[in-house]
Amino acid sequence: MQWIIRTVVLLLACIVLLALFGCTPVKPQPVIPQVVTQTVTKYVQVPSELIAPCPVEQPLSRTVAEAVRVARARKDALIQCNHQLDQIRSLGKSNP
C-alpha cells in the first residue's frame, strides 16, 4: 500500500516539476534603438575669385583731384572686399 502512495506522490511531483518547466518567464521588452544626431563639420573650398587680394590704389601725384580719385578707388575696393567677405561667410550657410 505504501508503494502505491509513494508512486502517486512521485507522479504528482513529476507532474508539478513538468508544469514548472513548462512555465515561461516574462519575455524581456525589446530594446528600441534611439535616434542619435551628430553634427559633422564640412570644410568647403573657397573659390579663388573670393580670396583674390583687393587692390590698393596709390596716388600718382600730389593734387586734390588725385586725392579724390584715390579715395574713391579705395572706397570701391573696400566695398568689393566686403562683398567678397560676405560671400565667403555665406559658403558654410548655403551647404547643409
C-alpha positions as a printed Julia matrix, in Angstrom:
96×3 Matrix{Float64}:
  0.0     0.0     0.0
  2.87    2.33    0.75
  4.39    1.74   -2.67
  1.13    2.98   -4.24
  1.22    6.17   -2.15
  4.91    6.67   -2.96
  4.23    6.12   -6.64
  1.35    8.59   -6.61
  3.43   11.17   -4.73
  6.32   10.61   -7.15
  3.98   11.02  -10.13
  2.48   14.19   -8.64
  5.99   15.57   -8.01
  6.92   14.79  -11.61
  3.75   16.47  -12.89
  4.41   19.57  -10.76
  8.04   19.73  -11.96
  6.98   19.32  -15.58
  4.38   22.03  -15.12
  7.03   24.35  -13.68
  9.37   23.68  -16.6
  6.54   24.48  -18.98
  6.11   27.96  -17.46
  7.97   30.55  -19.45
  9.34   33.67  -17.82
  8.09   37.07  -18.89
  9.75   38.0   -22.18
 12.03   41.0   -21.89
 10.9    44.09  -23.72
 12.79   44.64  -26.97
 15.36   47.41  -26.91
 14.15   50.21  -29.14
 17.06   51.97  -30.86
 17.35   55.67  -30.21
 17.94   58.27  -32.89
 21.33   59.9   -32.48
 22.09   63.14  -34.29
 25.69   64.09  -34.83
 26.91   67.35  -36.25
 29.63   66.97  -38.84
 31.77   69.93  -39.79
 32.34   70.07  -43.5
 35.03   72.32  -44.87
 34.42   73.81  -48.28
 36.95   75.07  -50.77
 36.84   78.84  -51.1
 36.75   79.87  -54.77
 39.89   81.66  -55.89
 37.99   84.75  -57.06
 36.82   85.3   -53.47
 40.31   85.19  -51.99
 41.93   87.38  -54.59
 43.75   90.32  -53.0
 41.94   93.64  -53.09
 43.76   96.43  -54.95
 45.15   99.35  -53.0
 45.18  102.45  -55.16
 48.21  104.7   -54.79
 48.28  108.37  -55.73
 50.22  109.33  -58.84
 50.62  112.99  -57.95
 50.06  115.32  -55.02
 46.93  117.12  -56.18
 43.49  117.43  -54.68
 41.92  115.79  -57.74
 44.3   112.84  -57.4
 43.47  112.52  -53.67
 39.75  112.44  -54.51
 40.33  109.82  -57.22
 42.39  107.64  -54.87
 39.8   107.97  -52.09
 37.01  106.89  -54.46
 39.09  103.97  -55.78
 39.94  102.82  -52.25
 36.28  103.09  -51.21
 35.23  100.98  -54.23
 37.95   98.41  -53.38
 36.77   98.3   -49.76
 33.18   97.73  -50.87
 34.34   94.94  -53.19
 36.39   93.32  -50.41
 33.45   93.45  -48.02
 31.29   91.84  -50.7
 33.86   89.05  -51.1
 33.9    88.51  -47.32
 30.1    88.28  -47.27
 30.23   85.65  -50.0
 32.88   83.67  -48.08
 30.76   83.79  -44.92
 27.73   82.55  -46.83
 29.6    79.46  -48.15
 29.09   77.5   -44.93
 25.44   78.5   -44.67
 24.45   77.52  -48.19
 25.77   73.93  -47.83
 23.66   71.94  -45.34
